Amino acid sequence: MHVEPGLIGTNRVLQFSVTDDPSVEEEARRMGMTLVTMGPAKAFFTAFQVAMYGGIVLAAPFIFYFVATFVFPALKMKENIT
């Protein structure tokens, strides 16, 4: 696989492209990397945890915004941060 720039409409993006070159496949086999899991469900739980933590990171600004819009109207002008 290669990462290369591409166009989608008028936007420039990075995209993956798959090569069918056998020499690249041989080079990858010589590296000798294998995926090792310690249990049958470990790969699933790892992917699930990455997705959960990523979702929390992406949702955090919205959560803080909605909590702030709920709390700030109840504060007095002296207590208000804004």
Secondary structure, 3 states (H helix, E strand, C coil): CEEEEEEECCEEEEEEECCCCHHHHHHHHHHCCCCCCCCCCHHHHHHHHHHHHHHHHHHHHHHHHHHHHHHHHHCCCCCCCC
